[in-house]
Amino acid sequence: MNQEKREAIFDRLAHAIPEPATELNYNTPFELLIAVVLSAQATDKSVNKATASLFKIANTPEALLVLGETGLKAYIKTIGLFNSKAANIIKLCEQLLDHHGGHVPETREELEALAGVGRKTANVILNTAFGHTTIAVDTHIFRVSNRTGIAPGKTVLEVEQKLDKWVPQKHKKDAHHLLILHGRYTCIARKPRCKSCVIEDLCEYTEKLN
């Protein structure tokens, strides 16, 4: 795929999705961090349902530490891997208070040093909370990048590096959400909705569905 076609693809996605944003509900960088940690191997819908109650009671590191690991589990028990996530979140809150004055740091290195935070989560926080041009490659973005030919790669890191190199600068900030939303609602896993896709004629997928 050439760069002219990539630019046309992102132009069309941006036109079709004029205000791309995360579907996780949050009001502060800390709430977003907790929501993203909870969202691993879980749906945004299930996370939003849990955090709607949780954040009314505890939406700061201090308040979550008061709630404690057992108290936290009661709010997130409907989410997959809730035991390990609760342990990580309590540790994360301690780290934020001990090393960052209770604030969410704004560098990848500092974010990845937090319990339960890997490269993908760090990229989400940098992009969504702080406006950096990072692209967190989740299952949707990995699939869309490979299927369309925008940025094919065998690993998540390879796809991320290619996207970082090839996404037009004017779309860098929103590319993460444009690709996620396209993958979630149009370029879905089992039966992509090719005939209702705004980039169907530009896409290089060889098994397009009628």
C-alpha positions as CSV (number, residue, x, y, z in Angstrom):
1,M,0.0,0.0,0.0
2,N,1.3,3.4,-0.9
3,Q,1.2,6.5,1.3
4,E,-1.3,8.3,-1.0
5,K,-3.8,5.5,-0.4
6,R,-3.1,5.5,3.4
7,E,-3.8,9.2,3.5
8,A,-7.1,8.7,1.6
9,I,-8.1,6.0,4.0
10,F,-7.6,8.1,7.1
11,D,-9.2,11.1,5.4
12,R,-12.3,9.0,4.9
13,L,-12.3,7.5,8.3
14,A,-12.0,11.0,9.9
15,H,-14.9,12.2,7.8
16,A,-17.1,9.2,8.7
17,I,-16.1,9.4,12.4
18,P,-15.8,13.2,13.0
19,E,-15.3,13.0,16.8
20,P,-13.5,9.8,17.6
21,A,-13.1,9.0,21.3
22,T,-12.8,6.2,23.7
23,E,-16.0,4.5,24.8
24,L,-14.7,4.2,28.3
25,N,-16.4,6.6,30.7
26,Y,-14.0,8.8,32.7
27,N,-13.6,12.4,34.0
28,T,-9.9,12.5,35.0
29,P,-6.6,10.9,33.9
30,F,-6.7,8.7,37.0
31,E,-10.2,7.4,36.2
32,L,-9.1,6.7,32.7
33,L,-6.1,4.8,34.0
34,I,-8.2,2.6,36.2
35,A,-10.8,2.0,33.4
36,V,-8.1,1.0,30.9
37,V,-6.4,-1.4,33.4
38,L,-9.9,-3.0,34.0
39,S,-10.6,-3.2,30.3
40,A,-7.9,-5.8,29.5
41,Q,-9.8,-8.9,28.2
42,A,-13.1,-7.2,29.0
43,T,-15.6,-5.1,27.1
44,D,-15.9,-1.3,27.6
45,K,-19.5,-1.8,28.4
46,S,-18.7,-4.1,31.3
47,V,-16.0,-1.7,32.6
48,N,-18.4,1.3,32.4
49,K,-21.0,-0.6,34.3
50,A,-18.5,-1.3,37.1
51,T,-16.9,2.1,37.3
52,A,-20.2,3.9,37.3
53,S,-20.6,2.6,40.9
54,L,-17.0,2.5,41.8
55,F,-16.1,6.1,40.9
56,K,-19.0,7.4,43.0
57,I,-17.3,5.9,46.0
58,A,-13.6,6.0,45.1
59,N,-12.1,7.9,42.2
60,T,-8.7,8.9,43.6
61,P,-5.7,6.8,44.7
62,E,-6.3,7.8,48.3
63,A,-10.0,6.7,48.2
64,L,-9.2,3.4,46.5
65,L,-6.6,2.6,49.1
66,V,-9.2,3.3,51.8
67,L,-11.6,0.9,50.0
68,G,-8.9,-1.7,49.9
69,E,-8.4,-4.7,47.7
70,T,-11.4,-6.6,49.1
71,G,-13.7,-3.6,48.8
72,L,-12.5,-3.0,45.3
73,K,-13.3,-6.5,44.2
74,A,-16.9,-6.1,45.2
75,Y,-17.3,-3.4,42.5
76,I,-15.3,-5.1,39.8
77,K,-16.2,-8.8,40.3
78,T,-18.2,-8.9,37.1
79,I,-15.1,-8.1,35.1
80,G,-12.7,-10.8,33.9
81,L,-9.5,-11.3,35.9
82,F,-10.9,-9.1,38.7
83,N,-8.7,-10.7,41.4
84,S,-5.4,-9.8,39.7
85,K,-6.7,-6.5,38.5
86,A,-7.7,-5.5,42.0
87,A,-4.3,-6.4,43.4
88,N,-2.6,-4.4,40.6
89,I,-4.8,-1.3,41.1
90,I,-4.1,-1.1,44.8
91,K,-0.4,-1.4,44.1
92,L,-0.7,1.2,41.4
93,C,-2.4,3.6,43.8
94,E,0.4,3.2,46.3
95,Q,3.0,3.8,43.5
96,L,1.2,7.0,42.4
97,L,1.1,8.4,45.9
98,D,4.7,7.3,46.7
99,H,6.3,8.5,43.5
100,H,4.0,10.9,41.7
101,G,2.1,12.9,44.3
102,G,-1.0,11.0,43.5
103,H,-1.0,12.2,39.9
104,V,-0.9,10.1,36.7
105,P,2.6,10.5,35.1
106,E,2.9,11.7,31.5
107,T,5.8,9.6,30.2
108,R,5.8,6.0,28.9
109,E,8.6,4.9,31.2
110,E,6.8,6.1,34.3
111,L,3.5,4.7,33.2
112,E,4.9,1.3,32.4
113,A,6.5,1.1,35.8
114,L,3.1,1.1,37.4
115,A,1.5,-2.2,38.4
116,G,-0.8,-3.6,35.7
117,V,0.3,-1.1,33.1
118,G,2.0,-2.3,29.9
119,R,2.9,-0.6,26.7
120,K,-0.7,-0.7,25.3
121,T,-2.2,0.9,28.4
122,A,0.6,3.5,28.6
123,N,-0.1,4.4,25.0
124,V,-3.8,4.8,25.6
125,I,-3.2,7.1,28.6
126,L,-0.6,9.2,26.7
127,N,-3.0,9.6,23.7
128,T,-6.4,9.9,25.4
129,A,-5.6,11.7,28.6
130,F,-2.6,13.8,27.5
131,G,-3.0,14.3,23.7
132,H,0.2,12.6,22.6
133,T,0.2,11.0,19.1
134,T,0.7,7.5,20.4
135,I,-1.2,4.5,18.9
136,A,-2.1,1.7,21.2
137,V,-2.5,-1.5,19.2
138,D,-5.3,-3.6,20.5
139,T,-7.0,-6.6,18.8
140,H,-9.1,-4.3,16.7
141,I,-6.2,-2.1,15.4
142,F,-4.1,-5.2,14.8
143,R,-6.8,-6.8,12.7
144,V,-7.7,-3.7,10.7
145,S,-4.0,-2.8,10.1
146,N,-3.3,-6.3,8.7
147,R,-6.6,-6.9,6.9
148,T,-6.6,-3.5,5.1
149,G,-2.9,-3.4,4.4
150,I,-2.5,-0.1,6.2
151,A,0.3,-1.4,8.4
152,P,0.7,-5.2,8.2
153,G,2.8,-6.9,10.9
154,K,3.2,-10.2,12.7
155,T,3.4,-8.6,16.2
156,V,1.7,-5.8,18.0
157,L,4.9,-3.8,18.3
158,E,5.6,-4.2,14.5
159,V,2.2,-2.9,13.7
160,E,2.6,0.0,16.1
161,Q,5.9,1.0,14.7
162,K,4.6,0.9,11.1
163,L,1.5,3.0,12.1
164,D,3.7,5.5,13.8
165,K,5.8,5.8,10.6
166,W,3.0,5.8,8.1
167,V,-0.1,7.4,9.6
168,P,-0.3,10.9,8.2
169,Q,0.7,13.5,10.8
170,K,-2.7,15.3,10.6
171,H,-4.4,12.1,11.7
172,K,-1.8,10.9,14.3
173,K,-3.7,12.1,17.3
174,D,-7.0,10.5,16.3
175,A,-5.7,7.4,14.5
176,H,-5.9,5.2,17.6
177,H,-9.7,5.8,18.0
178,L,-10.5,5.9,14.3
179,L,-9.0,2.4,13.9
180,I,-10.6,1.0,17.0
181,L,-14.1,2.3,16.2
182,H,-13.7,1.1,12.5
183,G,-12.7,-2.3,13.7
184,R,-15.4,-2.5,16.4
185,Y,-18.3,-1.6,14.2
186,T,-17.4,-2.1,10.5
187,C,-14.2,-4.2,10.0
188,I,-15.4,-6.7,12.6
189,A,-13.6,-10.0,13.2
190,R,-15.7,-12.8,11.7
191,K,-17.7,-11.1,9.0
192,P,-16.4,-7.6,8.1
193,R,-19.1,-5.3,6.8
194,C,-17.3,-4.6,3.5
195,K,-20.3,-3.3,1.6
196,S,-21.1,-0.6,4.1
197,C,-17.4,0.3,4.6
198,V,-16.3,3.8,3.6
199,I,-12.8,2.6,2.6
200,E,-13.9,-0.6,0.8
201,D,-12.4,0.5,-2.6
202,L,-9.1,1.4,-1.0
203,C,-8.8,-1.6,1.3
204,E,-6.5,-4.4,0.1
205,Y,-8.3,-7.2,1.8
206,T,-8.5,-10.0,-0.7
207,E,-11.6,-11.8,0.7
208,K,-14.1,-9.0,0.8
209,L,-17.6,-10.0,1.7
210,N,-20.7,-9.1,-0.3
